[in-house]
Amino acid sequence: MENMTEKKVKEILEGLSCILSAHDSCAELVEVDDKKVVINCIGPCINCDNRCIESAIKEQLPDIEVIIR
């Protein structure tokens, strides 16, 4: 069963999918717990300094640690 954090992160990643796919990248939620989420990023966006994935999550879930790998 999805918790609220997991549901919200999935919604955020879905909202970023157009931006990521335009850069030949994608992001997948790998792990969620009370205080952190782990995102698997594939493609050139993994090396981007823009940090749009982390920023989008932190904007809506400021207390969550975001780990992108």
Secondary structure, DSSP 8 states (H G I E B T S, - for coil): ---HHHHHHHHHHHHHHHHHHHTT-EEEEEEE-SSEEEEEEESGGGG-SS-HHHHHHHHH-TTSEEEE-
